[in-house]
């Protein structure tokens, strides 16, 4: 993405976490650091929206395990994926929660209960803040949330996706060459404004056998604009070539709302989020990109069967990571959509 867009992403998608001491029980006697909880989430979304948060527990003492976990804003409902993953900073789990129906800044609180046979349970908590803005909406139900997270991928194949544009010819050539050499089909969520001024690159992607997908025309935060503006952004975006046609909202804003589901459907699209986020837009190294997808961290889960991996065309490190990423996931027994 362009530098101006990157600044927006850094502000809008900034993650925050605060660690708290135990709020119940007594910490296990140990010379090691005490358990601590942190939570990451989007910094904003629509009032009433559903969003994804990741809760991480660090320094779990030997013999203790997670018996209960929650992440919620106020008394709003939540549900947590039973899948957990270990990484350098601890153990993480993904939760979906409902935001308040009014605009404002709210406290998002995560709570983790640790248990051990013959010991009193321990409860630790962490907080962050999240803002609600824009029109009131409603969260999609659990079934639609799962479909949106997987981009309506009903197979066990891992999908590799590339957002935005704003790339050099050398960068694009390298990505397409790696995908061809490894027989992997990609999905390119391009901005309409970029695609119209880079028609040869768009034709090159399509001719190479990859899918084109819609990522709006100008990359606005969908949750902050009117219905008419959302429809216009989709209409002026790149026409998707897949079936079903997929639409990815910039920053993931509004992805799990009935408002965006309905507006996208009116244009013939299904909403597409992601499973594993490389955060390559932040200029991380190729080794970090691979690590995020293969093992996960406190900000994203590792790719699993049927997941969608989020990447961008902008960062040159993505092209250097792509070969290792594909080989590492295949070594874990995962498969991709085939190019031929």
C-alpha positions as CSV (number, residue, x, y, z in Angstrom):
1,X,0.0,0.0,0.0
2,X,1.1,3.6,-0.5
3,X,2.9,5.4,2.3
4,X,-0.1,7.6,2.9
5,X,-2.3,4.6,3.2
6,X,0.2,2.9,5.5
7,X,0.0,5.9,7.9
8,X,-3.7,5.4,8.1
9,X,-3.3,1.7,8.7
10,X,-0.8,2.4,11.5
11,X,-3.3,4.7,13.2
12,X,-6.4,2.7,12.6
13,X,-5.1,-0.8,13.1
14,X,-2.9,-0.1,16.0
15,X,-3.1,-2.7,18.7
16,X,-2.8,-2.0,22.4
17,X,-2.5,-4.2,25.5
18,X,-2.3,-3.8,29.3
19,X,-1.3,-6.4,31.8
20,X,-2.8,-6.8,35.2
21,X,-1.8,-8.8,38.3
22,X,-3.9,-11.7,39.6
23,X,-7.4,-10.7,40.7
24,X,-8.2,-13.9,42.6
25,X,-6.2,-16.6,44.4
26,X,-2.5,-16.5,45.0
27,X,0.2,-16.8,42.4
28,X,2.1,-20.1,42.3
29,X,5.3,-20.0,44.3
30,X,8.0,-19.8,41.6
31,X,11.2,-17.8,40.9
32,X,9.9,-17.4,37.3
33,X,7.9,-14.4,36.2
34,X,4.3,-14.4,37.3
35,X,1.5,-15.2,34.7
36,X,0.2,-12.2,32.8
37,X,-2.6,-11.6,30.3
38,X,-2.6,-9.3,27.3
39,X,-5.3,-8.8,24.7
40,X,-5.1,-7.4,21.1
41,X,-7.9,-6.2,19.0
42,X,-8.8,-3.8,16.2
43,X,-8.8,-0.2,17.6
44,X,-12.3,0.5,16.2
45,X,-15.4,-0.8,14.5
46,X,-19.1,0.0,14.1
47,X,-21.5,0.2,17.1
48,X,-23.0,-3.3,17.5
49,X,-20.4,-5.0,15.4
50,X,-18.7,-8.3,16.1
51,X,-14.8,-8.1,16.1
52,X,-12.0,-10.6,16.7
53,X,-9.7,-10.3,19.7
54,X,-6.7,-12.4,20.6
55,X,-6.0,-13.2,24.3
56,X,-2.5,-14.2,25.3
57,X,-1.3,-15.7,28.5
58,X,2.4,-15.5,29.3
59,X,4.5,-17.3,31.9
60,X,2.1,-20.2,32.6
61,X,3.7,-22.2,35.5
62,X,4.5,-25.9,34.9
63,X,1.6,-28.1,35.7
64,X,-1.0,-25.4,35.3
65,X,-3.4,-25.1,32.4
66,X,-6.1,-22.8,31.0
67,X,-9.5,-23.9,32.2
68,X,-11.6,-20.8,31.2
69,X,-11.0,-17.8,29.0
70,X,-13.2,-14.8,28.1
71,X,-12.9,-11.5,26.2
72,X,-15.8,-9.0,26.2
73,X,-16.8,-5.3,26.3
74,X,-19.1,-4.6,29.3
75,X,-21.7,-7.3,29.4
76,X,-21.7,-7.9,25.7
77,X,-21.7,-11.5,24.5
78,X,-18.6,-13.4,23.3
79,X,-17.4,-16.7,22.1
80,X,-13.9,-18.1,22.0
81,X,-12.4,-20.6,19.5
82,X,-11.2,-23.7,21.4
83,X,-8.0,-23.7,19.3
84,X,-4.9,-22.4,21.1
85,X,-1.4,-21.9,19.8
86,X,2.0,-21.6,21.5
87,X,4.6,-19.0,20.5
88,X,7.6,-17.2,22.0
89,X,5.4,-14.9,24.1
90,X,3.0,-17.4,25.5
91,X,-0.2,-19.2,24.6
92,X,-3.0,-17.4,22.6
93,X,-6.6,-18.0,21.8
94,X,-9.0,-16.1,19.5
95,X,-12.3,-14.7,20.6
96,X,-15.3,-13.0,18.9
97,X,-17.1,-10.3,20.9
98,X,-20.0,-7.9,20.4
99,X,-19.4,-4.2,20.7
100,X,-21.8,-1.8,22.4
101,X,-24.6,-0.3,20.3
102,X,-23.6,3.3,21.0
103,X,-20.6,5.3,19.7
104,X,-17.8,5.8,22.3
105,X,-14.5,4.4,23.7
106,X,-14.9,1.2,25.7
107,X,-12.7,-1.1,27.8
108,X,-12.2,-4.6,26.4
109,X,-11.4,-7.0,29.2
110,X,-9.9,-10.4,28.9
111,X,-9.9,-12.9,31.7
112,X,-8.1,-16.2,32.0
113,X,-8.5,-18.9,34.7
114,X,-5.6,-21.2,35.4
115,X,-6.2,-24.5,37.1
116,X,-4.1,-27.3,38.6
117,X,-5.2,-30.4,40.4
118,X,-5.3,-29.9,44.1
119,X,-4.7,-26.1,43.8
120,X,-7.0,-23.1,44.0
121,X,-7.8,-21.7,40.6
122,X,-6.1,-18.4,39.6
123,X,-7.7,-15.6,37.6
124,X,-5.6,-13.1,35.6
125,X,-6.9,-10.3,33.5
126,X,-5.8,-7.8,30.8
127,X,-7.5,-4.9,29.2
128,X,-7.3,-2.7,26.1
129,X,-9.6,0.0,24.6
130,X,-11.7,-0.1,21.5
131,X,-13.7,2.6,19.8
132,X,-17.2,2.4,18.2
133,X,-18.0,4.8,15.4
134,X,-20.3,5.2,12.5
135,X,-23.8,3.8,12.0
136,X,-25.4,1.4,14.4
137,X,-25.4,-2.2,13.0
138,X,-25.7,-5.8,14.2
139,X,-23.3,-8.7,14.4
140,X,-23.7,-11.6,12.0
141,X,-24.5,-14.9,13.5
142,X,-21.9,-17.5,14.3
143,X,-22.4,-19.5,11.0
144,X,-21.9,-16.4,8.9
145,X,-18.9,-15.3,11.0
146,X,-17.2,-18.6,10.3
147,X,-17.9,-18.3,6.5
148,X,-16.6,-14.7,6.4
149,X,-13.4,-15.6,8.4
150,X,-12.7,-18.4,5.8
151,X,-13.8,-16.2,2.9
152,X,-16.4,-18.8,2.0
153,X,-13.6,-21.4,1.4
154,X,-15.4,-24.7,1.9
155,X,-12.3,-26.8,1.1
156,X,-9.3,-27.6,3.3
157,X,-7.0,-25.7,1.0
158,X,-5.1,-22.7,2.3
159,X,-5.7,-19.5,0.2
160,X,-2.9,-17.0,-0.3
161,X,-4.2,-13.5,-0.8
162,X,-2.5,-10.3,-1.7
163,X,-4.1,-6.9,-1.1
164,X,-4.0,-3.4,-2.5
165,X,-1.5,-3.0,-5.3
166,X,1.2,-0.2,-5.1
167,X,3.9,-2.6,-6.2
168,X,6.8,-2.5,-8.6
169,X,7.0,-4.6,-11.7
170,X,9.9,-6.5,-10.3
171,X,8.0,-7.2,-7.1
172,X,5.0,-8.5,-9.0
173,X,7.1,-10.6,-11.3
174,X,8.8,-12.3,-8.4
175,X,5.5,-13.1,-6.6
176,X,3.9,-14.5,-9.8
177,X,7.1,-16.5,-10.6
178,X,7.1,-18.1,-7.1
179,X,3.4,-19.0,-7.3
180,X,3.9,-20.5,-10.7
181,X,7.0,-22.5,-9.6
182,X,5.1,-23.9,-6.6
183,X,1.8,-24.5,-8.6
184,X,-0.2,-22.2,-6.2
185,X,-3.1,-20.1,-7.3
186,X,-3.4,-16.7,-5.5
187,X,-6.2,-14.2,-5.0
188,X,-5.4,-10.6,-5.5
189,X,-7.6,-8.0,-3.7
190,X,-6.8,-4.9,-5.7
191,X,-7.9,-1.4,-5.3
192,X,-10.0,0.0,-8.2
193,X,-8.1,3.3,-8.2
194,X,-4.7,1.5,-8.5
195,X,-6.0,-1.1,-11.0
196,X,-7.2,1.6,-13.4
197,X,-3.7,3.1,-13.6
198,X,-1.9,-0.2,-13.8
199,X,-4.0,-2.1,-16.3
200,X,-1.0,-4.1,-17.6
201,X,-0.2,-5.5,-14.2
202,X,-3.8,-6.5,-13.6
203,X,-3.9,-8.2,-17.0
204,X,-0.6,-10.0,-16.1
205,X,-2.1,-11.3,-12.8
206,X,-5.2,-12.6,-14.6
207,X,-3.3,-14.1,-17.5
208,X,-1.1,-16.0,-15.0
209,X,-4.2,-17.8,-13.8
210,X,-4.9,-16.0,-10.5
211,X,-8.2,-14.6,-9.2
212,X,-9.0,-10.9,-9.1
213,X,-11.0,-9.8,-6.0
214,X,-12.6,-6.5,-4.8
215,X,-11.0,-4.4,-2.1
216,X,-13.0,-1.2,-2.7
217,X,-11.9,1.7,-5.0
218,X,-10.0,4.0,-2.6
219,X,-9.4,2.0,0.7
220,X,-11.7,3.8,3.2
221,X,-12.8,2.4,6.6
222,X,-16.1,1.0,5.6
223,X,-17.6,1.2,9.1
224,X,-17.2,5.0,8.9
225,X,-18.9,5.8,5.6
226,X,-22.5,5.9,4.5
227,X,-24.4,3.0,2.8
228,X,-24.4,4.9,-0.5
229,X,-20.6,5.4,-0.3
230,X,-20.0,1.7,0.5
231,X,-22.0,0.7,-2.6
232,X,-20.1,3.2,-4.7
233,X,-16.7,1.9,-3.4
234,X,-17.6,-1.7,-4.3
235,X,-19.1,-0.7,-7.6
236,X,-15.9,1.2,-8.6
237,X,-13.6,-1.6,-7.3
238,X,-12.1,-4.4,-9.3
239,X,-14.7,-6.8,-10.6
240,X,-14.0,-10.2,-9.0
241,X,-13.3,-13.2,-11.2
242,X,-13.9,-15.9,-8.6
243,X,-17.1,-17.7,-7.7
244,X,-18.4,-16.6,-5.3
245,X,-17.1,-13.1,-5.9
246,X,-15.2,-11.9,-2.8
247,X,-15.1,-8.4,-1.2
248,X,-12.5,-7.6,1.5
249,X,-13.2,-4.5,3.5
250,X,-10.1,-2.4,4.2
251,X,-8.6,-2.9,7.6
252,X,-11.3,-5.6,8.1
253,X,-13.6,-2.9,9.4
254,X,-17.3,-4.0,9.4
255,X,-16.5,-7.5,8.2
256,X,-18.7,-9.2,10.7
257,X,-21.7,-6.9,10.5
258,X,-25.2,-7.5,8.9
259,X,-24.9,-4.0,7.3
260,X,-21.8,-4.9,5.2
261,X,-23.1,-8.4,4.6
262,X,-26.3,-7.0,3.0
263,X,-24.6,-4.2,1.1
264,X,-22.0,-6.5,-0.4
265,X,-24.7,-9.1,-1.3
266,X,-26.6,-6.3,-3.2
267,X,-23.5,-6.0,-5.4
268,X,-23.2,-9.8,-5.8
269,X,-20.3,-10.2,-3.3
270,X,-19.5,-12.2,-0.2
271,X,-17.4,-10.6,2.5
272,X,-13.9,-12.0,3.0
273,X,-11.8,-11.6,6.2
274,X,-8.7,-13.7,6.9
275,X,-7.4,-16.4,9.2
276,X,-3.7,-15.6,9.4
277,X,-2.3,-12.0,9.2
278,X,1.3,-11.5,8.1
279,X,1.3,-7.8,9.0
280,X,3.6,-7.4,6.1
281,X,2.3,-3.8,5.5
282,X,4.3,-2.8,8.6
283,X,7.5,-3.6,6.8
284,X,8.4,-6.7,8.9
285,X,11.1,-9.0,7.7
286,X,10.6,-12.1,5.6
287,X,11.4,-14.4,8.6
288,X,8.8,-12.6,10.7
289,X,6.2,-13.1,7.9
290,X,6.9,-16.8,7.7
291,X,6.8,-17.1,11.5
292,X,3.4,-15.4,11.8
293,X,1.9,-17.8,9.3
294,X,3.6,-21.0,10.4
295,X,3.6,-20.7,14.2
296,X,1.5,-17.6,14.9
297,X,2.1,-15.0,17.6
298,X,0.2,-12.7,20.0
299,X,-1.3,-10.8,17.1
300,X,-2.4,-13.6,14.7
301,X,-3.1,-17.4,14.7
302,X,-1.0,-19.7,12.5
303,X,-2.6,-20.9,9.2
304,X,-4.7,-24.0,9.4
305,X,-6.6,-26.1,6.8
306,X,-9.1,-24.0,5.0
307,X,-7.6,-20.7,6.2
308,X,-6.9,-17.5,4.3
309,X,-3.5,-15.9,4.6
310,X,-3.4,-12.1,4.4
311,X,-0.5,-10.5,2.5
312,X,0.1,-7.3,0.6
313,X,1.8,-6.5,-2.7
314,X,3.7,-3.5,-1.3
315,X,6.4,-4.9,1.0
316,X,9.3,-6.4,-0.9
317,X,9.9,-8.8,2.1
318,X,6.7,-10.6,1.1
319,X,8.2,-11.8,-2.1
320,X,11.2,-13.0,-0.3
321,X,9.1,-14.8,2.3
322,X,6.7,-16.5,-0.2
323,X,8.8,-19.5,-1.1
324,X,9.6,-20.3,2.5
325,X,6.0,-19.8,3.6
326,X,4.7,-22.2,1.0
327,X,7.3,-24.9,1.7
328,X,6.8,-24.5,5.5
329,X,3.0,-24.9,5.3
330,X,3.4,-27.9,2.9
331,X,5.8,-29.5,5.4
332,X,2.9,-29.3,8.0
333,X,0.7,-31.2,5.6
334,X,-1.3,-28.2,4.3
335,X,-2.3,-27.8,0.7
336,X,-3.1,-24.9,-1.6
337,X,-5.4,-24.2,-4.5
338,X,-3.5,-25.4,-7.6
339,X,-2.6,-23.1,-10.4
340,X,-2.7,-25.9,-13.0
